[in-house]
Amino acid sequence: MDEQELTRLVEKFSGTVYRAAYCCLRNSADADDITQDAFLALYTSSAEFTGDEHIRAWLIRVAINRCRNLLRSLRY
C-alpha cells in the first residue's frame, strides 16, 4: 500500500473508525490513539482486500479489538 492510497483511506474512514472507538471508550484521547493504531495496523498489514467495504469492516474490527484490550488492561 502506498502513501497516497493510505491518505485516501484515512480521509474516507477515519471518522467511522473514531466513532466506533469513542462509542466503546467514551474518551476522545483514547479514541484518537485507537484510530491511529488501526490505520497503522492497516499500513503494516499484508492483508489483501477486494474493496473499500472490506477495508472499512477490517478497520472497525481492529479498533473494537484494541478498545477491548485497553479496557481489559485498565480493569486489572
mmCIF file of the N, C-alpha and C atoms, coordinates in Angstrom:
data_MODEL
# 
_entry.id   MODEL 
# 
loop_
_atom_site.group_PDB 
_atom_site.id 
_atom_site.type_symbol 
_atom_site.label_atom_id 
_atom_site.label_alt_id 
_atom_site.label_comp_id 
_atom_site.label_asym_id 
_atom_site.label_entity_id 
_atom_site.label_seq_id 
_atom_site.pdbx_PDB_ins_code 
_atom_site.Cartn_x 
_atom_site.Cartn_y 
_atom_site.Cartn_z 
_atom_site.occupancy 
_atom_site.B_iso_or_equiv 
_atom_site.pdbx_formal_charge 
_atom_site.auth_seq_id 
_atom_site.auth_comp_id 
_atom_site.auth_asym_id 
_atom_site.auth_atom_id 
_atom_site.pdbx_PDB_model_num 
ATOM 1   N N  . MET A 1 1  ? 0.851   -1.171 0.000  1.00 0.00 ? 1  MET A N  1 
ATOM 2   C CA . MET A 1 1  ? 0.000   0.000  0.000  1.00 0.00 ? 1  MET A CA 1 
ATOM 3   C C  . MET A 1 1  ? 0.899   1.237  0.000  1.00 0.00 ? 1  MET A C  1 
ATOM 4   N N  . ASP A 1 2  ? 0.622   2.141  -0.909 1.00 0.00 ? 2  ASP A N  1 
ATOM 5   C CA . ASP A 1 2  ? 1.435   3.348  -0.987 1.00 0.00 ? 2  ASP A CA 1 
ATOM 6   C C  . ASP A 1 2  ? 0.822   4.461  -0.129 1.00 0.00 ? 2  ASP A C  1 
ATOM 7   N N  . GLU A 1 3  ? 1.580   5.523  0.026  1.00 0.00 ? 3  GLU A N  1 
ATOM 8   C CA . GLU A 1 3  ? 1.181   6.630  0.894  1.00 0.00 ? 3  GLU A CA 1 
ATOM 9   C C  . GLU A 1 3  ? -0.096  7.314  0.404  1.00 0.00 ? 3  GLU A C  1 
ATOM 10  N N  . GLN A 1 4  ? -0.227  7.436  -0.900 1.00 0.00 ? 4  GLN A N  1 
ATOM 11  C CA . GLN A 1 4  ? -1.404  8.085  -1.477 1.00 0.00 ? 4  GLN A CA 1 
ATOM 12  C C  . GLN A 1 4  ? -2.679  7.285  -1.187 1.00 0.00 ? 4  GLN A C  1 
ATOM 13  N N  . GLU A 1 5  ? -2.597  5.978  -1.314 1.00 0.00 ? 5  GLU A N  1 
ATOM 14  C CA . GLU A 1 5  ? -3.741  5.110  -1.021 1.00 0.00 ? 5  GLU A CA 1 
ATOM 15  C C  . GLU A 1 5  ? -4.102  5.187  0.463  1.00 0.00 ? 5  GLU A C  1 
ATOM 16  N N  . LEU A 1 6  ? -3.092  5.173  1.329  1.00 0.00 ? 6  LEU A N  1 
ATOM 17  C CA . LEU A 1 6  ? -3.350  5.278  2.761  1.00 0.00 ? 6  LEU A CA 1 
ATOM 18  C C  . LEU A 1 6  ? -4.019  6.607  3.097  1.00 0.00 ? 6  LEU A C  1 
ATOM 19  N N  . THR A 1 7  ? -3.559  7.689  2.506  1.00 0.00 ? 7  THR A N  1 
ATOM 20  C CA . THR A 1 7  ? -4.157  9.004  2.740  1.00 0.00 ? 7  THR A CA 1 
ATOM 21  C C  . THR A 1 7  ? -5.623  9.013  2.327  1.00 0.00 ? 7  THR A C  1 
ATOM 22  N N  . ARG A 1 8  ? -5.927  8.406  1.201  1.00 0.00 ? 8  ARG A N  1 
ATOM 23  C CA . ARG A 1 8  ? -7.309  8.325  0.729  1.00 0.00 ? 8  ARG A CA 1 
ATOM 24  C C  . ARG A 1 8  ? -8.176  7.555  1.722  1.00 0.00 ? 8  ARG A C  1 
ATOM 25  N N  . LEU A 1 9  ? -7.653  6.442  2.220  1.00 0.00 ? 9  LEU A N  1 
ATOM 26  C CA . LEU A 1 9  ? -8.417  5.622  3.157  1.00 0.00 ? 9  LEU A CA 1 
ATOM 27  C C  . LEU A 1 9  ? -8.596  6.317  4.507  1.00 0.00 ? 9  LEU A C  1 
ATOM 28  N N  . VAL A 1 10 ? -7.578  7.026  4.955  1.00 0.00 ? 10 VAL A N  1 
ATOM 29  C CA . VAL A 1 10 ? -7.694  7.775  6.210  1.00 0.00 ? 10 VAL A CA 1 
ATOM 30  C C  . VAL A 1 10 ? -8.773  8.839  6.081  1.00 0.00 ? 10 VAL A C  1 
ATOM 31  N N  . GLU A 1 11 ? -8.755  9.566  4.969  1.00 0.00 ? 11 GLU A N  1 
ATOM 32  C CA . GLU A 1 11 ? -9.770  10.602 4.752  1.00 0.00 ? 11 GLU A CA 1 
ATOM 33  C C  . GLU A 1 11 ? -11.173 10.006 4.678  1.00 0.00 ? 11 GLU A C  1 
ATOM 34  N N  . LYS A 1 12 ? -11.281 8.828  4.102  1.00 0.00 ? 12 LYS A N  1 
ATOM 35  C CA . LYS A 1 12 ? -12.591 8.209  3.904  1.00 0.00 ? 12 LYS A CA 1 
ATOM 36  C C  . LYS A 1 12 ? -13.141 7.558  5.174  1.00 0.00 ? 12 LYS A C  1 
ATOM 37  N N  . PHE A 1 13 ? -12.285 6.900  5.961  1.00 0.00 ? 13 PHE A N  1 
ATOM 38  C CA . PHE A 1 13 ? -12.760 6.064  7.060  1.00 0.00 ? 13 PHE A CA 1 
ATOM 39  C C  . PHE A 1 13 ? -12.369 6.521  8.458  1.00 0.00 ? 13 PHE A C  1 
ATOM 40  N N  . SER A 1 14 ? -11.581 7.568  8.603  1.00 0.00 ? 14 SER A N  1 
ATOM 41  C CA . SER A 1 14 ? -11.125 7.943  9.945  1.00 0.00 ? 14 SER A CA 1 
ATOM 42  C C  . SER A 1 14 ? -12.292 8.319  10.860 1.00 0.00 ? 14 SER A C  1 
ATOM 43  N N  . GLY A 1 15 ? -13.289 8.993  10.337 1.00 0.00 ? 15 GLY A N  1 
ATOM 44  C CA . GLY A 1 15 ? -14.446 9.353  11.157 1.00 0.00 ? 15 GLY A CA 1 
ATOM 45  C C  . GLY A 1 15 ? -15.206 8.139  11.652 1.00 0.00 ? 15 GLY A C  1 
ATOM 46  N N  . THR A 1 16 ? -15.381 7.170  10.789 1.00 0.00 ? 16 THR A N  1 
ATOM 47  C CA . THR A 1 16 ? -16.098 5.947  11.150 1.00 0.00 ? 16 THR A CA 1 
ATOM 48  C C  . THR A 1 16 ? -15.342 5.162  12.215 1.00 0.00 ? 16 THR A C  1 
ATOM 49  N N  . VAL A 1 17 ? -14.039 5.028  12.031 1.00 0.00 ? 17 VAL A N  1 
ATOM 50  C CA . VAL A 1 17 ? -13.219 4.284  12.991 1.00 0.00 ? 17 VAL A CA 1 
ATOM 51  C C  . VAL A 1 17 ? -13.190 5.024  14.330 1.00 0.00 ? 17 VAL A C  1 
ATOM 52  N N  . TYR A 1 18 ? -13.065 6.346  14.282 1.00 0.00 ? 18 TYR A N  1 
ATOM 53  C CA . TYR A 1 18 ? -13.057 7.143  15.512 1.00 0.00 ? 18 TYR A CA 1 
ATOM 54  C C  . TYR A 1 18 ? -14.378 6.979  16.271 1.00 0.00 ? 18 TYR A C  1 
ATOM 55  N N  . ARG A 1 19 ? -15.497 7.045  15.569 1.00 0.00 ? 19 ARG A N  1 
ATOM 56  C CA . ARG A 1 19 ? -16.800 6.899  16.225 1.00 0.00 ? 19 ARG A CA 1 
ATOM 57  C C  . ARG A 1 19 ? -16.947 5.531  16.887 1.00 0.00 ? 19 ARG A C  1 
ATOM 58  N N  . ALA A 1 20 ? -16.472 4.495  16.218 1.00 0.00 ? 20 ALA A N  1 
ATOM 59  C CA . ALA A 1 20 ? -16.541 3.152  16.806 1.00 0.00 ? 20 ALA A CA 1 
ATOM 60  C C  . ALA A 1 20 ? -15.706 3.086  18.085 1.00 0.00 ? 20 ALA A C  1 
ATOM 61  N N  . ALA A 1 21 ? -14.510 3.659  18.037 1.00 0.00 ? 21 ALA A N  1 
ATOM 62  C CA . ALA A 1 21 ? -13.641 3.654  19.216 1.00 0.00 ? 21 ALA A CA 1 
ATOM 63  C C  . ALA A 1 21 ? -14.228 4.513  20.334 1.00 0.00 ? 21 ALA A C  1 
ATOM 64  N N  . TYR A 1 22 ? -14.770 5.665  19.984 1.00 0.00 ? 22 TYR A N  1 
ATOM 65  C CA . TYR A 1 22 ? -15.336 6.550  21.002 1.00 0.00 ? 22 TYR A CA 1 
ATOM 66  C C  . TYR A 1 22 ? -16.563 5.927  21.670 1.00 0.00 ? 22 TYR A C  1 
ATOM 67  N N  . CYS A 1 23 ? -17.360 5.219  20.904 1.00 0.00 ? 23 CYS A N  1 
ATOM 68  C CA . CYS A 1 23 ? -18.531 4.544  21.483 1.00 0.00 ? 23 CYS A CA 1 
ATOM 69  C C  . CYS A 1 23 ? -18.115 3.505  22.518 1.00 0.00 ? 23 CYS A C  1 
ATOM 70  N N  . CYS A 1 24 ? -17.001 2.861  22.290 1.00 0.00 ? 24 CYS A N  1 
ATOM 71  C CA . CYS A 1 24 ? -16.514 1.856  23.237 1.00 0.00 ? 24 CYS A CA 1 
ATOM 72  C C  . CYS A 1 24 ? -15.874 2.490  24.469 1.00 0.00 ? 24 CYS A C  1 
ATOM 73  N N  . LEU A 1 25 ? -15.122 3.569  24.269 1.00 0.00 ? 25 LEU A N  1 
ATOM 74  C CA . LEU A 1 25 ? -14.271 4.102  25.329 1.00 0.00 ? 25 LEU A CA 1 
ATOM 75  C C  . LEU A 1 25 ? -14.816 5.341  26.030 1.00 0.00 ? 25 LEU A C  1 
ATOM 76  N N  . ARG A 1 26 ? -15.598 6.153  25.332 1.00 0.00 ? 26 ARG A N  1 
ATOM 77  C CA . ARG A 1 26 ? -16.099 7.425  25.865 1.00 0.00 ? 26 ARG A CA 1 
ATOM 78  C C  . ARG A 1 26 ? -14.963 8.345  26.323 1.00 0.00 ? 26 ARG A C  1 
ATOM 79  N N  . ASN A 1 27 ? -13.859 8.299  25.583 1.00 0.00 ? 27 ASN A N  1 
ATOM 80  C CA . ASN A 1 27 ? -12.707 9.144  25.872 1.00 0.00 ? 27 ASN A CA 1 
ATOM 81  C C  . ASN A 1 27 ? -12.092 9.533  24.538 1.00 0.00 ? 27 ASN A C  1 
ATOM 82  N N  . SER A 1 28 ? -12.060 10.818 24.236 1.00 0.00 ? 28 SER A N  1 
ATOM 83  C CA . SER A 1 28 ? -11.618 11.247 22.906 1.00 0.00 ? 28 SER A CA 1 
ATOM 84  C C  . SER A 1 28 ? -10.131 11.003 22.668 1.00 0.00 ? 28 SER A C  1 
ATOM 85  N N  . ALA A 1 29 ? -9.297  11.166 23.692 1.00 0.00 ? 29 ALA A N  1 
ATOM 86  C CA . ALA A 1 29 ? -7.860  10.943 23.513 1.00 0.00 ? 29 ALA A CA 1 
ATOM 87  C C  . ALA A 1 29 ? -7.572  9.472  23.213 1.00 0.00 ? 29 ALA A C  1 
ATOM 88  N N  . ASP A 1 30 ? -8.210  8.582  23.963 1.00 0.00 ? 30 ASP A N  1 
ATOM 89  C CA . ASP A 1 30 ? -8.022  7.150  23.716 1.00 0.00 ? 30 ASP A CA 1 
ATOM 90  C C  . ASP A 1 30 ? -8.597  6.749  22.361 1.00 0.00 ? 30 ASP A C  1 
ATOM 91  N N  . ALA A 1 31 ? -9.719  7.341  21.980 1.00 0.00 ? 31 ALA A N  1 
ATOM 92  C CA . ALA A 1 31 ? -10.312 7.040  20.672 1.00 0.00 ? 31 ALA A CA 1 
ATOM 93  C C  . ALA A 1 31 ? -9.388  7.493  19.547 1.00 0.00 ? 31 ALA A C  1 
ATOM 94  N N  . ASP A 1 32 ? -8.739  8.645  19.717 1.00 0.00 ? 32 ASP A N  1 
ATOM 95  C CA . ASP A 1 32 ? -7.748  9.101  18.731 1.00 0.00 ? 32 ASP A CA 1 
ATOM 96  C C  . ASP A 1 32 ? -6.598  8.110  18.612 1.00 0.00 ? 32 ASP A C  1 
ATOM 97  N N  . ASP A 1 33 ? -6.097  7.642  19.759 1.00 0.00 ? 33 ASP A N  1 
ATOM 98  C CA . ASP A 1 33 ? -4.990  6.678  19.753 1.00 0.00 ? 33 ASP A CA 1 
ATOM 99  C C  . ASP A 1 33 ? -5.390  5.372  19.073 1.00 0.00 ? 33 ASP A C  1 
ATOM 100 N N  . ILE A 1 34 ? -6.572  4.887  19.372 1.00 0.00 ? 34 ILE A N  1 
ATOM 101 C CA . ILE A 1 34 ? -7.057  3.640  18.775 1.00 0.00 ? 34 ILE A CA 1 
ATOM 102 C C  . ILE A 1 34 ? -7.216  3.807  17.267 1.00 0.00 ? 34 ILE A C  1 
ATOM 103 N N  . THR A 1 35 ? -7.737  4.954  16.839 1.00 0.00 ? 35 THR A N  1 
ATOM 104 C CA . THR A 1 35 ? -7.902  5.223  15.410 1.00 0.00 ? 35 THR A CA 1 
ATOM 105 C C  . THR A 1 35 ? -6.554  5.209  14.711 1.00 0.00 ? 35 THR A C  1 
ATOM 106 N N  . GLN A 1 36 ? -5.577  5.866  15.306 1.00 0.00 ? 36 GLN A N  1 
ATOM 107 C CA . GLN A 1 36 ? -4.240  5.888  14.726 1.00 0.00 ? 36 GLN A CA 1 
ATOM 108 C C  . GLN A 1 36 ? -3.649  4.481  14.682 1.00 0.00 ? 36 GLN A C  1 
ATOM 109 N N  . ASP A 1 37 ? -3.835  3.709  15.743 1.00 0.00 ? 37 ASP A N  1 
ATOM 110 C CA . ASP A 1 37 ? -3.330  2.332  15.775 1.00 0.00 ? 37 ASP A CA 1 
ATOM 111 C C  . ASP A 1 37 ? -3.967  1.475  14.687 1.00 0.00 ? 37 ASP A C  1 
ATOM 112 N N  . ALA A 1 38 ? -5.250  1.665  14.456 1.00 0.00 ? 38 ALA A N  1 
ATOM 113 C CA . ALA A 1 38 ? -5.942  0.874  13.431 1.00 0.00 ? 38 ALA A CA 1 
ATOM 114 C C  . ALA A 1 38 ? -5.373  1.165  12.044 1.00 0.00 ? 38 ALA A C  1 
ATOM 115 N N  . PHE A 1 39 ? -5.130  2.431  11.737 1.00 0.00 ? 39 PHE A N  1 
ATOM 116 C CA . PHE A 1 39 ? -4.575  2.764  10.428 1.00 0.00 ? 39 PHE A CA 1 
ATOM 117 C C  . PHE A 1 39 ? -3.108  2.350  10.310 1.00 0.00 ? 39 PHE A C  1 
ATOM 118 N N  . LEU A 1 40 ? -2.379  2.385  11.415 1.00 0.00 ? 40 LEU A N  1 
ATOM 119 C CA . LEU A 1 40 ? -1.007  1.882  11.397 1.00 0.00 ? 40 LEU A CA 1 
ATOM 120 C C  . LEU A 1 40 ? -1.007  0.378  11.140 1.00 0.00 ? 40 LEU A C  1 
ATOM 121 N N  . ALA A 1 41 ? -1.945  -0.334 11.747 1.00 0.00 ? 41 ALA A N  1 
ATOM 122 C CA . ALA A 1 41 ? -2.065  -1.776 11.504 1.00 0.00 ? 41 ALA A CA 1 
ATOM 123 C C  . ALA A 1 41 ? -2.401  -2.052 10.044 1.00 0.00 ? 41 ALA A C  1 
ATOM 124 N N  . LEU A 1 42 ? -3.260  -1.221 9.470  1.00 0.00 ? 42 LEU A N  1 
ATOM 125 C CA . LEU A 1 42 ? -3.595  -1.375 8.050  1.00 0.00 ? 42 LEU A CA 1 
ATOM 126 C C  . LEU A 1 42 ? -2.360  -1.161 7.182  1.00 0.00 ? 42 LEU A C  1 
ATOM 127 N N  . TYR A 1 43 ? -1.586  -0.137 7.495  1.00 0.00 ? 43 TYR A N  1 
ATOM 128 C CA . TYR A 1 43 ? -0.402  0.190  6.702  1.00 0.00 ? 43 TYR A CA 1 
ATOM 129 C C  . TYR A 1 43 ? 0.646   -0.917 6.777  1.00 0.00 ? 43 TYR A C  1 
ATOM 130 N N  . THR A 1 44 ? 0.810   -1.512 7.947  1.00 0.00 ? 44 THR A N  1 
ATOM 131 C CA . THR A 1 44 ? 1.830   -2.547 8.117  1.00 0.00 ? 44 THR A CA 1 
ATOM 132 C C  . THR A 1 44 ? 1.320   -3.946 7.778  1.00 0.00 ? 44 THR A C  1 
ATOM 133 N N  . SER A 1 45 ? 0.008   -4.077 7.579  1.00 0.00 ? 45 SER A N  1 
ATOM 134 C CA . SER A 1 45 ? -0.582  -5.379 7.284  1.00 0.00 ? 45 SER A CA 1 
ATOM 135 C C  . SER A 1 45 ? -0.288  -5.793 5.845  1.00 0.00 ? 45 SER A C  1 
ATOM 136 N N  . SER A 1 46 ? -0.190  -7.091 5.674  1.00 0.00 ? 46 SER A N  1 
ATOM 137 C CA . SER A 1 46 ? -0.005  -7.623 4.324  1.00 0.00 ? 46 SER A CA 1 
ATOM 138 C C  . SER A 1 46 ? -1.314  -8.209 3.792  1.00 0.00 ? 46 SER A C  1 
ATOM 139 N N  . ALA A 1 47 ? -2.416  -7.888 4.457  1.00 0.00 ? 47 ALA A N  1 
ATOM 140 C CA . ALA A 1 47 ? -3.720  -8.420 4.051  1.00 0.00 ? 47 ALA A CA 1 
ATOM 141 C C  . ALA A 1 47 ? -4.125  -7.849 2.695  1.00 0.00 ? 47 ALA A C  1 
ATOM 142 N N  . GLU A 1 48 ? -4.766  -8.682 1.914  1.00 0.00 ? 48 GLU A N  1 
ATOM 143 C CA . GLU A 1 48 ? -5.270  -8.264 0.605  1.00 0.00 ? 48 GLU A CA 1 
ATOM 144 C C  . GLU A 1 48 ? -6.774  -8.056 0.716  1.00 0.00 ? 48 GLU A C  1 
ATOM 145 N N  . PHE A 1 49 ? -7.249  -6.914 0.258  1.00 0.00 ? 49 PHE A N  1 
ATOM 146 C CA . PHE A 1 49 ? -8.664  -6.592 0.328  1.00 0.00 ? 49 PHE A CA 1 
ATOM 147 C C  . PHE A 1 49 ? -9.215  -6.446 -1.079 1.00 0.00 ? 49 PHE A C  1 
ATOM 148 N N  . THR A 1 50 ? -10.483 -6.830 -1.236 1.00 0.00 ? 50 THR A N  1 
ATOM 149 C CA . THR A 1 50 ? -11.099 -6.753 -2.560 1.00 0.00 ? 50 THR A CA 1 
ATOM 150 C C  . THR A 1 50 ? -11.858 -5.455 -2.783 1.00 0.00 ? 50 THR A C  1 
ATOM 151 N N  . GLY A 1 51 ? -12.090 -4.691 -1.742 1.00 0.00 ? 51 GLY A N  1 
ATOM 152 C CA . GLY A 1 51 ? -12.806 -3.429 -1.908 1.00 0.00 ? 51 GLY A CA 1 
ATOM 153 C C  . GLY A 1 51 ? -12.761 -2.601 -0.647 1.00 0.00 ? 51 GLY A C  1 
ATOM 154 N N  . ASP A 1 52 ? -13.216 -1.362 -0.768 1.00 0.00 ? 52 ASP A N  1 
ATOM 155 C CA . ASP A 1 52 ? -13.177 -0.453 0.366  1.00 0.00 ? 52 ASP A CA 1 
ATOM 156 C C  . ASP A 1 52 ? -14.056 -0.909 1.525  1.00 0.00 ? 52 ASP A C  1 
ATOM 157 N N  . GLU A 1 53 ? -15.155 -1.574 1.237  1.00 0.00 ? 53 GLU A N  1 
ATOM 158 C CA . GLU A 1 53 ? -16.032 -2.025 2.320  1.00 0.00 ? 53 GLU A CA 1 
ATOM 159 C C  . GLU A 1 53 ? -15.359 -3.098 3.169  1.00 0.00 ? 53 GLU A C  1 
ATOM 160 N N  . HIS A 1 54 ? -14.534 -3.916 2.575  1.00 0.00 ? 54 HIS A N  1 
ATOM 161 C CA . HIS A 1 54 ? -13.791 -4.912 3.344  1.00 0.00 ? 54 HIS A CA 1 
ATOM 162 C C  . HIS A 1 54 ? -12.765 -4.217 4.228  1.00 0.00 ? 54 HIS A C  1 
ATOM 163 N N  . ILE A 1 55 ? -12.132 -3.183 3.701  1.00 0.00 ? 55 ILE A N  1 
ATOM 164 C CA . ILE A 1 55 ? -11.164 -2.416 4.487  1.00 0.00 ? 55 ILE A CA 1 
ATOM 165 C C  . ILE A 1 55 ? -11.871 -1.739 5.651  1.00 0.00 ? 55 ILE A C  1 
ATOM 166 N N  . ARG A 1 56 ? -13.031 -1.160 5.388  1.00 0.00 ? 56 ARG A N  1 
ATOM 167 C CA . ARG A 1 56 ? -13.812 -0.489 6.434  1.00 0.00 ? 56 ARG A CA 1 
ATOM 168 C C  . ARG A 1 56 ? -14.147 -1.464 7.558  1.00 0.00 ? 56 ARG A C  1 
ATOM 169 N N  . ALA A 1 57 ? -14.644 -2.626 7.215  1.00 0.00 ? 57 ALA A N  1 
ATOM 170 C CA . ALA A 1 57 ? -15.005 -3.630 8.218  1.00 0.00 ? 57 ALA A CA 1 
ATOM 171 C C  . ALA A 1 57 ? -13.776 -4.080 9.001  1.00 0.00 ? 57 ALA A C  1 
ATOM 172 N N  . TRP A 1 58 ? -12.660 -4.264 8.309  1.00 0.00 ? 58 TRP A N  1 
ATOM 173 C CA . TRP A 1 58 ? -11.424 -4.691 8.954  1.00 0.00 ? 58 TRP A CA 1 
ATOM 174 C C  . TRP A 1 58 ? -10.948 -3.626 9.940  1.00 0.00 ? 58 TRP A C  1 
ATOM 175 N N  . LEU A 1 59 ? -10.973 -2.363 9.537  1.00 0.00 ? 59 LEU A N  1 
ATOM 176 C CA . LEU A 1 59 ? -10.543 -1.269 10.412 1.00 0.00 ? 59 LEU A CA 1 
ATOM 177 C C  . LEU A 1 59 ? -11.418 -1.169 11.659 1.00 0.00 ? 59 LEU A C  1 
ATOM 178 N N  . ILE A 1 60 ? -12.718 -1.300 11.482 1.00 0.00 ? 60 ILE A N  1 
ATOM 179 C CA . ILE A 1 60 ? -13.622 -1.231 12.631 1.00 0.00 ? 60 ILE A CA 1 
ATOM 180 C C  . ILE A 1 60 ? -13.366 -2.393 13.578 1.00 0.00 ? 60 ILE A C  1 
ATOM 181 N N  . ARG A 1 61 ? -13.160 -3.582 13.039 1.00 0.00 ? 61 ARG A N  1 
ATOM 182 C CA . ARG A 1 61 ? -12.884 -4.749 13.876 1.00 0.00 ? 61 ARG A CA 1 
ATOM 183 C C  . ARG A 1 61 ? -11.574 -4.571 14.635 1.00 0.00 ? 61 ARG A C  1 
ATOM 184 N N  . VAL A 1 62 ? -10.541 -4.058 13.977 1.00 0.00 ? 62 VAL A N  1 
ATOM 185 C CA . VAL A 1 62 ? -9.264  -3.800 14.655 1.00 0.00 ? 62 VAL A CA 1 
ATOM 186 C C  . VAL A 1 62 ? -9.472  -2.789 15.776 1.00 0.00 ? 62 VAL A C  1 
ATOM 187 N N  . ALA A 1 63 ? -10.204 -1.720 15.500 1.00 0.00 ? 63 ALA A N  1 
ATOM 188 C CA . ALA A 1 63 ? -10.442 -0.689 16.510 1.00 0.00 ? 63 ALA A CA 1 
ATOM 189 C C  . ALA A 1 63 ? -11.195 -1.257 17.713 1.00 0.00 ? 63 ALA A C  1 
ATOM 190 N N  . ILE A 1 64 ? -12.226 -2.032 17.468 1.00 0.00 ? 64 ILE A N  1 
ATOM 191 C CA . ILE A 1 64 ? -13.000 -2.604 18.572 1.00 0.00 ? 64 ILE A CA 1 
ATOM 192 C C  . ILE A 1 64 ? -12.146 -3.562 19.392 1.00 0.00 ? 64 ILE A C  1 
ATOM 193 N N  . ASN A 1 65 ? -11.345 -4.370 18.732 1.00 0.00 ? 65 ASN A N  1 
ATOM 194 C CA . ASN A 1 65 ? -10.462 -5.285 19.462 1.00 0.00 ? 65 ASN A CA 1 
ATOM 195 C C  . ASN A 1 65 ? -9.446  -4.524 20.302 1.00 0.00 ? 65 ASN A C  1 
ATOM 196 N N  . ARG A 1 66 ? -8.888  -3.444 19.761 1.00 0.00 ? 66 ARG A N  1 
ATOM 197 C CA . ARG A 1 66 ? -7.932  -2.630 20.529 1.00 0.00 ? 66 ARG A CA 1 
ATOM 198 C C  . ARG A 1 66 ? -8.630  -1.955 21.708 1.00 0.00 ? 66 ARG A C  1 
ATOM 199 N N  . CYS A 1 67 ? -9.863  -1.528 21.520 1.00 0.00 ? 67 CYS A N  1 
ATOM 200 C CA . CYS A 1 67 ? -10.634 -0.944 22.627 1.00 0.00 ? 67 CYS A CA 1 
ATOM 201 C C  . CYS A 1 67 ? -10.832 -1.968 23.737 1.00 0.00 ? 67 CYS A C  1 
ATOM 202 N N  . ARG A 1 68 ? -11.211 -3.157 23.371 1.00 0.00 ? 68 ARG A N  1 
ATOM 203 C CA . ARG A 1 68 ? -11.410 -4.218 24.366 1.00 0.00 ? 68 ARG A CA 1 
ATOM 204 C C  . ARG A 1 68 ? -10.119 -4.515 25.114 1.00 0.00 ? 68 ARG A C  1 
ATOM 205 N N  . ASN A 1 69 ? -9.015  -4.565 24.381 1.00 0.00 ? 69 ASN A N  1 
ATOM 206 C CA . ASN A 1 69 ? -7.729  -4.808 25.031 1.00 0.00 ? 69 ASN A CA 1 
ATOM 207 C C  . ASN A 1 69 ? -7.390  -3.696 26.014 1.00 0.00 ? 69 ASN A C  1 
ATOM 208 N N  . LEU A 1 70 ? -7.637  -2.453 25.619 1.00 0.00 ? 70 LEU A N  1 
ATOM 209 C CA . LEU A 1 70 ? -7.363  -1.320 26.502 1.00 0.00 ? 70 LEU A CA 1 
ATOM 210 C C  . LEU A 1 70 ? -8.244  -1.371 27.744 1.00 0.00 ? 70 LEU A C  1 
ATOM 211 N N  . LEU A 1 71 ? -9.527  -1.611 27.563 1.00 0.00 ? 71 LEU A N  1 
ATOM 212 C CA . LEU A 1 71 ? -10.433 -1.686 28.710 1.00 0.00 ? 71 LEU A CA 1 
ATOM 213 C C  . LEU A 1 71 ? -10.056 -2.838 29.636 1.00 0.00 ? 71 LEU A C  1 
ATOM 214 N N  . ARG A 1 72 ? -9.654  -3.945 29.064 1.00 0.00 ? 72 ARG A N  1 
ATOM 215 C CA . ARG A 1 72 ? -9.235  -5.097 29.861 1.00 0.00 ? 72 ARG A CA 1 
ATOM 216 C C  . ARG A 1 72 ? -7.984  -4.763 30.669 1.00 0.00 ? 72 ARG A C  1 
ATOM 217 N N  . SER A 1 73 ? -7.038  -4.049 30.053 1.00 0.00 ? 73 SER A N  1 
ATOM 218 C CA . SER A 1 73 ? -5.802  -3.704 30.764 1.00 0.00 ? 73 SER A CA 1 
ATOM 219 C C  . SER A 1 73 ? -6.059  -2.678 31.871 1.00 0.00 ? 73 SER A C  1 
ATOM 220 N N  . LEU A 1 74 ? -7.048  -1.816 31.694 1.00 0.00 ? 74 LEU A N  1 
ATOM 221 C CA . LEU A 1 74 ? -7.368  -0.834 32.730 1.00 0.00 ? 74 LEU A CA 1 
ATOM 222 C C  . LEU A 1 74 ? -8.092  -1.466 33.911 1.00 0.00 ? 74 LEU A C  1 
ATOM 223 N N  . ARG A 1 75 ? -8.768  -2.564 33.659 1.00 0.00 ? 75 ARG A N  1 
ATOM 224 C CA . ARG A 1 75 ? -9.514  -3.244 34.714 1.00 0.00 ? 75 ARG A CA 1 
ATOM 225 C C  . ARG A 1 75 ? -8.589  -3.975 35.680 1.00 0.00 ? 75 ARG A C  1 
ATOM 226 N N  . TYR A 1 76 ? -7.443  -4.440 35.218 1.00 0.00 ? 76 TYR A N  1 
ATOM 227 C CA . TYR A 1 76 ? -6.556  -5.250 36.060 1.00 0.00 ? 76 TYR A CA 1 
ATOM 228 C C  . TYR A 1 76 ? -5.322  -4.513 36.461 1.00 0.00 ? 76 TYR A C  1 
# 
